[in-house]
């Protein structure tokens, strides 16, 4: 009965919104109504920022503005049908906008009331289920695997109920017997090394005959040869905290139909955008929007899904569907979809319990996102949730949201191309004048951004989504189109992790971004020329110029994104002692990775005479009340002067099991530290502040990107420092601003009379 009542309420509200959207009003009235709604949203946000009622009133006002815009956009702005040259691209652009509005509507449904879970109940020792920990690997570095294995075997859980398995797909019989002698030798050496590493760590090494069905096949091989009641899955670069099982196991006792407890993916290093724009320390990471808000919204509708790692699953449920699904290359979401359709439940715990690694290079980042996009599109085509029996209507919508999100590349590129069609070819694909643009489009954009800022404010800053979408779109389109041609063709590509970029350089994928930036700069010059020479078109040119300017912002910042910076190490603040022969030198550890560390040393006779290749032993006291002194073998790699002392760069050498435990202690403390790091970056930024920050990025990153491009292709520019380039860029920008001010200082043509008296172009057609 309650369900019918809720459906009736949604129907009534939907009818009201349709009626409001279709009500004909003048442009002046529309502007006043839209502005009133925006002011109302701001008032509700300030006066009632936390209550559910205020949240829903805020979203209702925003939805009304969006509905008005969509109705106007469809009924009043499309070109005439008999003008196919304008009509076809006009319809494509309109469809892209409608898709964006549809995704907004689905997002509002998913995250309007996100679920906050209480902590898992603590179970007595005799109630604890047995747990198998799976760490699938393919080509990851030995040092990286050593950290993950060391942390996994140290999880706080009874040892007789915990088994850790290293599932190696890089040392299969197929690879060891490869016809390529060099590849076969490498596979055999890898198998031997990982077998010894697992043995030293107290884990079990496991491989299989053939590399079938990629990661899903590897996990299923582990399932078939183990027997734990629960299965924890960690990617090779995901280091679990000691309390991972303490925080998750209890939920399975409460719900016998629970198949999944998923936890967030927290990363200890920045993704390429964060690294190259230097935002990692103060801006929420890209994945924070998903794990901080969207997964909690999905959890409300029993639709939180498996994300491939940092999760605990019930073996009984996996066995019922034949193990991990392997039709698509995103086995995680596909498996969750199959289990939800069988009536199993899932749960999301918003507590950081693992620390992982992001792709270091922009090319690896794009490769990872392309795999996710292609995999989700595969599921959309082959196992569409709309036709999947057993799912509730809410679950169908939630899964559609997860899959359709990855189609963003098509509308994003449409928004880039559309203004260029008018600028270069005078194609009228968006029939609106300046006053309609402000009364409908600008008001809609403000309401849209306010809603997104309200829903995701602490986990996603304004305009950052647009930047992430743009830098991915140029390459994701090709991947999605390949799935359309053959949904069964995509193959699983392992993302490179743990790379270290030692030199600043231009990404190998930079060319399309440079080309797009150049095209937009040329289009801006054409707009300026046409504005001065075509006064009758100045109204529409102003609309297009604003649109094109925003695209130019994104394109300029993207030049900074594809200009790779050096990889930073994890900053720490620990003191230790360095033994060099018979001398003991007190040192400060300033940063560390699984490959090496950097030590700060005050003026010391021993440090002054060190040479590259010097061998030493670093003694560190582990954290905690009962910390003990452990050692790490190190070899000097470089030495630089700093103030009254030295900076010494050391590489680790000959690491064994006990050494990896020390590194885990240095690099990853506990879940409370991860949570503190996450909360530190969860700061809300308003629309205006976001726009100012975006403009600052554009000035800095456009100059840096162009400088990097020039250094790579013109040797003379290589001698200039980034500071000199920034100064030159600032001077040129100031001069251009003066020239523009002179160009537009004359009175506007008579055709541009008062704003409220402009005739409606839609009415003229």
SULBELGI-V536147 format. One record per residue. RES is the residue in one letter. OMEGA is omega as a letter, one per 30 degrees, with the letter a starting at -180 (999 if undefined). NEAR is the number of other C-alpha atoms within 10 Angstrom. Layout:
res=RES omega=OMEGA near=NEAR
res=RES omega=OMEGA near=NEAR
This chain:
res=X omega=l near=6
res=X omega=l near=7
res=X omega=l near=8
res=X omega=l near=9
res=X omega=l near=10
res=X omega=l near=11
res=X omega=l near=12
res=X omega=l near=12
res=X omega=l near=12
res=X omega=l near=12
res=X omega=l near=12
res=X omega=a near=12
res=X omega=l near=13
res=X omega=l near=12
res=X omega=l near=12
res=X omega=a near=12
res=X omega=l near=18
res=X omega=l near=15
res=X omega=l near=13
res=X omega=a near=15
res=X omega=a near=19
res=X omega=a near=15
res=X omega=a near=9
res=X omega=l near=12
res=X omega=l near=10
res=X omega=l near=10
res=X omega=l near=19
res=X omega=l near=16
res=X omega=l near=12
res=X omega=l near=20
res=X omega=a near=21
res=X omega=l near=14
res=X omega=a near=16
res=X omega=l near=27
res=X omega=l near=20
res=X omega=l near=13
res=X omega=l near=21
res=X omega=l near=22
res=X omega=l near=14
res=X omega=l near=16
res=X omega=l near=23
res=X omega=l near=16
res=X omega=l near=14
res=X omega=a near=19
res=X omega=a near=18
res=X omega=a near=11
res=X omega=a near=9
res=X omega=a near=15
res=X omega=a near=15
res=X omega=a near=11
res=X omega=l near=9
res=X omega=a near=12
res=X omega=l near=12
res=X omega=l near=18
res=X omega=a near=20
res=X omega=l near=14
res=X omega=l near=16
res=X omega=a near=25
res=X omega=l near=22
res=X omega=l near=17
res=X omega=l near=20
res=X omega=l near=24
res=X omega=l near=23
res=X omega=l near=19
res=X omega=a near=28
res=X omega=a near=25
res=X omega=l near=19
res=X omega=a near=22
res=X omega=a near=24
res=X omega=l near=20
res=X omega=l near=16
res=X omega=a near=19
res=X omega=a near=19
res=X omega=a near=13
res=X omega=a near=11
res=X omega=a near=17
res=X omega=a near=23
res=X omega=l near=24
res=X omega=l near=22
res=X omega=a near=16
res=X omega=a near=12
res=X omega=l near=8
res=X omega=a near=10
res=X omega=a near=12
res=X omega=l near=14
res=X omega=a near=20
res=X omega=a near=19
res=X omega=l near=16
res=X omega=l near=21
res=X omega=l near=23
res=X omega=l near=19
res=X omega=l near=16
res=X omega=l near=23
res=X omega=l near=22
res=X omega=l near=15
res=X omega=l near=19
res=X omega=l near=18
res=X omega=l near=16
res=X omega=l near=18
res=X omega=l near=17
res=X omega=l near=18
res=X omega=l near=14
res=X omega=l near=18
res=X omega=a near=18
res=X omega=l near=14
res=X omega=l near=17
res=X omega=l near=21
res=X omega=l near=17
res=X omega=a near=17
res=X omega=a near=25
res=X omega=a near=21
res=X omega=a near=18
res=X omega=a near=18
res=X omega=a near=18
res=X omega=l near=20
res=X omega=a near=14
res=X omega=l near=14
res=X omega=a near=8
res=X omega=l near=14
res=X omega=l near=17
res=X omega=l near=15
res=X omega=a near=15
res=X omega=l near=14
res=X omega=a near=8
res=X omega=a near=10
res=X omega=l near=6
res=X omega=a near=10
res=X omega=l near=18
res=X omega=l near=18
res=X omega=a near=18
res=X omega=l near=27
res=X omega=l near=24
res=X omega=l near=23
res=X omega=l near=26
res=X omega=l near=26
res=X omega=a near=26
res=X omega=l near=22
res=X omega=a near=17
res=X omega=a near=16
res=X omega=a near=18
res=X omega=a near=17
res=X omega=a near=15
res=X omega=l near=18
res=X omega=l near=20
res=X omega=l near=25
res=X omega=l near=29
res=X omega=a near=26
res=X omega=l near=27
res=X omega=a near=32
res=X omega=l near=26
res=X omega=a near=24
res=X omega=a near=28
res=X omega=l near=22
res=X omega=l near=17
res=X omega=a near=17
res=X omega=a near=15
res=X omega=l near=18
res=X omega=a near=13
res=X omega=a near=12
res=X omega=l near=8
res=X omega=a near=14
res=X omega=l near=18
res=X omega=a near=21
res=X omega=a near=21
res=X omega=l near=23
res=X omega=a near=24
res=X omega=a near=26
res=X omega=l near=23
res=X omega=l near=27
res=X omega=a near=23
res=X omega=a near=30
res=X omega=l near=23
res=X omega=a near=18
res=X omega=a near=16
res=X omega=a near=20
res=X omega=a near=22
res=X omega=a near=15
res=X omega=l near=14
res=X omega=l near=10
res=X omega=a near=10
res=X omega=a near=11
res=X omega=l near=10
res=X omega=l near=14
res=X omega=l near=19
res=X omega=l near=16
res=X omega=l near=15
res=X omega=a near=23
res=X omega=l near=17
res=X omega=l near=14
res=X omega=a near=20
res=X omega=a near=22
res=X omega=a near=13
res=X omega=a near=13
res=X omega=l near=22
res=X omega=l near=19
res=X omega=l near=16
res=X omega=l near=23
res=X omega=l near=22
res=X omega=l near=13
res=X omega=a near=16
res=X omega=a near=21
res=X omega=l near=18
res=X omega=l near=20
res=X omega=l near=18
res=X omega=a near=19
res=X omega=l near=22
res=X omega=a near=22
res=X omega=a near=18
res=X omega=a near=13
res=X omega=l near=15
res=X omega=a near=18
res=X omega=l near=12
res=X omega=l near=19
res=X omega=a near=18
res=X omega=l near=26
res=X omega=l near=24
res=X omega=l near=20
res=X omega=l near=25
res=X omega=l near=21
res=X omega=l near=18
res=X omega=l near=18
res=X omega=l near=23
res=X omega=a near=20
res=X omega=a near=10
res=X omega=l near=8
res=X omega=a near=14
res=X omega=a near=14
res=X omega=a near=18
res=X omega=l near=15
res=X omega=a near=23
res=X omega=l near=24
res=X omega=a near=24
res=X omega=l near=22
res=X omega=l near=24
res=X omega=a near=18
res=X omega=a near=27
res=X omega=a near=26
res=X omega=a near=27
res=X omega=a near=28
res=X omega=l near=30
res=X omega=a near=24
res=X omega=a near=20
res=X omega=a near=16
res=X omega=a near=24
res=X omega=l near=19
res=X omega=a near=17
res=X omega=a near=18
res=X omega=a near=24
res=X omega=a near=22
res=X omega=a near=19
res=X omega=a near=18
res=X omega=l near=22
res=X omega=a near=16
res=X omega=a near=11
res=X omega=a near=12
res=X omega=l near=11
res=X omega=l near=15
res=X omega=l near=20
res=X omega=a near=25
res=X omega=l near=29
res=X omega=a near=24
res=X omega=l near=26
res=X omega=a near=25
res=X omega=l near=23
res=X omega=l near=22
res=X omega=a near=25
res=X omega=a near=20
res=X omega=l near=19
res=X omega=a near=21
res=X omega=l near=22
res=X omega=a near=23
res=X omega=l near=25
res=X omega=l near=26
res=X omega=a near=18
res=X omega=a near=21
res=X omega=l near=24
res=X omega=l near=21
res=X omega=a near=14
res=X omega=a near=15
res=X omega=a near=19
res=X omega=a near=15
res=X omega=a near=14
res=X omega=l near=20
res=X omega=l near=24
res=X omega=a near=23
res=X omega=a near=19
res=X omega=a near=16
res=X omega=l near=21
res=X omega=a near=19
res=X omega=a near=18
res=X omega=a near=22
res=X omega=a near=21
res=X omega=a near=26
res=X omega=l near=23
res=X omega=l near=26
res=X omega=l near=25
res=X omega=l near=26
res=X omega=a near=30
res=X omega=l near=25
res=X omega=a near=22
res=X omega=a near=23
res=X omega=a near=20
res=X omega=l near=27
res=X omega=a near=28
res=X omega=a near=28
res=X omega=a near=25
res=X omega=l near=19
res=X omega=a near=17
res=X omega=l near=23
res=X omega=a near=25
res=X omega=l near=25
res=X omega=a near=25
res=X omega=l near=23
res=X omega=a near=20
res=X omega=a near=21
res=X omega=l near=14
res=X omega=l near=20
res=X omega=l near=22
res=X omega=a near=13
res=X omega=a near=11
res=X omega=l near=13
res=X omega=l near=11
res=X omega=a near=19
res=X omega=a near=25
res=X omega=a near=25
res=X omega=l near=18
res=X omega=l near=19
res=X omega=l near=28
res=X omega=l near=28
res=X omega=a near=24
res=X omega=a near=25
res=X omega=l near=20
res=X omega=l near=24
res=X omega=l near=25
res=X omega=l near=24
res=X omega=l near=25
res=X omega=l near=27
res=X omega=a near=22
res=X omega=l near=25
res=X omega=a near=24
res=X omega=l near=17
res=X omega=l near=15
res=X omega=l near=15
res=X omega=a near=19
res=X omega=l near=22
res=X omega=a near=24
res=X omega=l near=27
res=X omega=l near=27
res=X omega=a near=24
res=X omega=l near=21
res=X omega=a near=22
res=X omega=a near=25
res=X omega=l near=27
res=X omega=l near=29
res=X omega=a near=24
res=X omega=l near=21
res=X omega=l near=22
res=X omega=l near=21
res=X omega=a near=21
res=X omega=a near=26
res=X omega=l near=27
res=X omega=l near=25
res=X omega=l near=17
res=X omega=l near=19
res=X omega=l near=19
res=X omega=l near=21
res=X omega=l near=21
res=X omega=a near=18
res=X omega=l near=17
res=X omega=l near=22
res=X omega=l near=22
res=X omega=a near=19
res=X omega=a near=25
res=X omega=l near=30
res=X omega=l near=30
res=X omega=l near=28
res=X omega=l near=28
res=X omega=a near=26
res=X omega=l near=22
res=X omega=a near=20
res=X omega=a near=15
res=X omega=a near=13
res=X omega=a near=17
res=X omega=a near=16
res=X omega=l near=24
res=X omega=a near=15
res=X omega=a near=9
res=X omega=l near=14
res=X omega=l near=12
res=X omega=l near=17
res=X omega=l near=22
res=X omega=l near=18
res=X omega=l near=11
res=X omega=l near=16
res=X omega=l near=24
res=X omega=l near=21
res=X omega=a near=21
res=X omega=l near=27
res=X omega=l near=25
res=X omega=l near=18
res=X omega=a near=20
res=X omega=a near=19
res=X omega=a near=23
res=X omega=l near=17
res=X omega=a near=17
res=X omega=l near=22
res=X omega=a near=19
res=X omega=a near=21
res=X omega=a near=21
res=X omega=l near=18
res=X omega=a near=21
res=X omega=l near=21
res=X omega=l near=17
res=X omega=l near=17
res=X omega=l near=17
res=X omega=a near=20
res=X omega=a near=16
res=X omega=a near=21
res=X omega=l near=27
res=X omega=l near=22
res=X omega=l near=17
res=X omega=a near=19
res=X omega=a near=21
res=X omega=a near=12
res=X omega=l near=9
res=X omega=l near=13
res=X omega=a near=18
res=X omega=a near=23
res=X omega=l near=24
res=X omega=a near=24
res=X omega=l near=19
res=X omega=l near=23
res=X omega=a near=21
res=X omega=a near=21
res=X omega=l near=24
res=X omega=l near=25
res=X omega=l near=17
res=X omega=a near=19
res=X omega=a near=21
res=X omega=a near=23
res=X omega=a near=20
res=X omega=l near=17
res=X omega=l near=24
res=X omega=a near=25
res=X omega=l near=15
res=X omega=l near=17
res=X omega=l near=27
res=X omega=a near=20
res=X omega=l near=18
res=X omega=l near=23
res=X omega=l near=22
res=X omega=l near=18
res=X omega=l near=20
res=X omega=a near=18
res=X omega=a near=22
res=X omega=a near=20
res=X omega=a near=22
res=X omega=a near=20
res=X omega=l near=25
res=X omega=l near=26
res=X omega=a near=26
res=X omega=l near=23
res=X omega=a near=16
res=X omega=l near=14
res=X omega=a near=12
res=X omega=l near=13
res=X omega=l near=20
res=X omega=l near=15
res=X omega=a near=18
res=X omega=a near=22
res=X omega=l near=24
res=X omega=a near=19
res=X omega=a near=22
res=X omega=a near=18
res=X omega=a near=17
res=X omega=a near=26
res=X omega=a near=19
res=X omega=l near=13
res=X omega=l near=19
res=X omega=l near=24
res=X omega=l near=13
res=X omega=l near=15
res=X omega=l near=18
res=X omega=a near=14
res=X omega=l near=9
res=X omega=a near=10
res=X omega=a near=20
res=X omega=a near=16
res=X omega=a near=12
res=X omega=l near=18
res=X omega=a near=13
res=X omega=l near=18
res=X omega=a near=13
res=X omega=l near=16
res=X omega=l near=19
res=X omega=l near=19
res=X omega=l near=20
res=X omega=l near=21
res=X omega=l near=14
res=X omega=l near=15
res=X omega=a near=14
res=X omega=a near=11
res=X omega=l near=10
res=X omega=a near=13
res=X omega=l near=17
res=X omega=a near=24
res=X omega=l near=18
res=X omega=l near=12
res=X omega=a near=15
res=X omega=a near=19
res=X omega=a near=14
res=X omega=a near=12
res=X omega=l near=20
res=X omega=l near=19
res=X omega=l near=12
res=X omega=l near=18
res=X omega=l near=22
res=X omega=l near=15
res=X omega=a near=14
res=X omega=l near=23
res=X omega=l near=17
res=X omega=a near=13
res=X omega=l near=22
res=X omega=l near=19
res=X omega=l near=12
res=X omega=l near=16
res=X omega=l near=23
res=X omega=l near=16
res=X omega=a near=11
res=X omega=l near=15
res=X omega=a near=20
res=X omega=a near=13
res=X omega=a near=11
res=X omega=a near=11
res=X omega=l near=15
res=X omega=a near=13
res=X omega=a near=16
res=X omega=a near=22
res=X omega=a near=17
res=X omega=l near=19
res=X omega=l near=23
res=X omega=l near=17
res=X omega=a near=19
res=X omega=a near=21
res=X omega=l near=21
res=X omega=l near=12
res=X omega=a near=16
res=X omega=l near=24
res=X omega=l near=16
res=X omega=l near=13
res=X omega=l near=21
res=X omega=l near=22
res=X omega=l near=20
res=X omega=a near=26
res=X omega=l near=27
res=X omega=l near=29
res=X omega=a near=28
res=X omega=l near=28
res=X omega=l near=29
res=X omega=a near=26
res=X omega=a near=29
res=X omega=l near=28
res=X omega=a near=28
res=X omega=l near=26
res=X omega=l near=22
res=X omega=a near=15
res=X omega=l near=20
res=X omega=l near=16
res=X omega=l near=18
res=X omega=l near=16
res=X omega=l near=15
res=X omega=a near=14
res=X omega=a near=9
res=X omega=l near=16
res=X omega=a near=15
res=X omega=l near=17
res=X omega=a near=17
res=X omega=l near=22
res=X omega=l near=18
res=X omega=a near=17
res=X omega=l near=11
res=X omega=a near=6
res=X omega=l near=10
res=X omega=a near=15
res=X omega=l near=17
res=X omega=a near=16
res=X omega=l near=21
res=X omega=l near=18
res=X omega=a near=22
res=X omega=l near=17
res=X omega=a near=20
res=X omega=l near=21
res=X omega=a near=21
res=X omega=l near=23
res=X omega=a near=17
res=X omega=a near=18
res=X omega=l near=21
res=X omega=a near=23
res=X omega=l near=22
res=X omega=a near=20
res=X omega=l near=20
res=X omega=a near=16
res=X omega=a near=14
res=X omega=a near=13
res=X omega=a near=10
res=X omega=a near=12
res=X omega=a near=17
res=X omega=a near=12
res=X omega=l near=7
res=X omega=l near=15
res=X omega=l near=12
res=X omega=a near=13
res=X omega=l near=13
res=X omega=a near=13
res=X omega=l near=19
res=X omega=l near=20
res=X omega=l near=19
res=X omega=l near=23
res=X omega=a near=21
res=X omega=l near=22
res=X omega=a near=18
res=X omega=a near=20
res=X omega=l near=14
res=X omega=a near=9
res=X omega=a near=6
res=X omega=a near=7
res=X omega=l near=10
res=X omega=a near=11
res=X omega=l near=12
res=X omega=a near=15
res=X omega=l near=18
res=X omega=l near=20
res=X omega=a near=19
res=X omega=l near=25
res=X omega=a near=17
res=X omega=l near=20
res=X omega=l near=18
res=X omega=a near=15
res=X omega=l near=18
res=X omega=l near=10
res=X omega=l near=13
res=X omega=l near=13
res=X omega=a near=8
res=X omega=a near=9
res=X omega=a near=15
res=X omega=l near=19
res=X omega=a near=21
res=X omega=l near=22
res=X omega=a near=20
res=X omega=l near=25
res=X omega=l near=19
res=X omega=a near=22
res=X omega=l near=15
res=X omega=a near=8
res=X omega=l near=17
res=X omega=a near=15
res=X omega=a near=18
res=X omega=l near=15
res=X omega=l near=19
res=X omega=l near=23
res=X omega=l near=21
res=X omega=l near=22
res=X omega=l near=23
res=X omega=l near=22
res=X omega=a near=18
res=X omega=a near=22
res=X omega=a near=19
res=X omega=a near=21
res=X omega=l near=16
res=X omega=a near=19
res=X omega=l near=19
res=X omega=l near=13
res=X omega=l near=12
res=X omega=l near=21
res=X omega=l near=15
res=X omega=l near=12
res=X omega=a near=16
res=X omega=a near=22
res=X omega=l near=13
res=X omega=a near=13
res=X omega=a near=18
res=X omega=l near=20
res=X omega=a near=15
res=X omega=l near=19
res=X omega=a near=18
res=X omega=a near=14
res=X omega=a near=17
res=X omega=l near=10
res=X omega=l near=13
res=X omega=a near=16
res=X omega=l near=15
res=X omega=l near=11
res=X omega=l near=15
res=X omega=l near=18
res=X omega=l near=17
res=X omega=l near=14
res=X omega=a near=19
res=X omega=a near=21
res=X omega=a near=17
res=X omega=a near=20
res=X omega=l near=23
res=X omega=l near=25
res=X omega=a near=24
res=X omega=l near=24
res=X omega=l near=25
res=X omega=l near=18
res=X omega=l near=25
res=X omega=l near=24
res=X omega=a near=21
res=X omega=l near=16
res=X omega=a near=17
res=X omega=a near=14
res=X omega=l near=11
res=X omega=a near=12
res=X omega=a near=10
res=X omega=a near=10
res=X omega=a near=15
res=X omega=a near=15
res=X omega=l near=10
res=X omega=l near=13
res=X omega=l near=11
res=X omega=l near=16
res=X omega=l near=12
res=X omega=l near=12
res=X omega=l near=17
res=X omega=a near=18
res=X omega=l near=12
res=X omega=l near=13
res=X omega=l near=17
res=X omega=l near=15
res=X omega=l near=12
res=X omega=a near=11
res=X omega=l near=13
res=X omega=l near=12
res=X omega=l near=12
res=X omega=l near=12
res=X omega=l near=12
res=X omega=l near=10
res=X omega=l near=11
res=X omega=l near=12
res=X omega=l near=11
res=X omega=a near=10
res=X omega=a near=12
res=X omega=a near=12
res=X omega=l near=8
res=X omega=l near=8
res=X omega=l near=7
res=X omega=l near=11
res=X omega=a near=10
res=X omega=a near=9
res=X omega=a near=12
res=X omega=a near=16
res=X omega=a near=10
res=X omega=a near=9
res=X omega=a near=12
res=X omega=a near=11
res=X omega=l near=11
res=X omega=l near=17
res=X omega=l near=14
res=X omega=l near=17
res=X omega=a near=15
res=X omega=a near=16
res=X omega=a near=9
res=X omega=a near=6
res=X omega=999 near=11
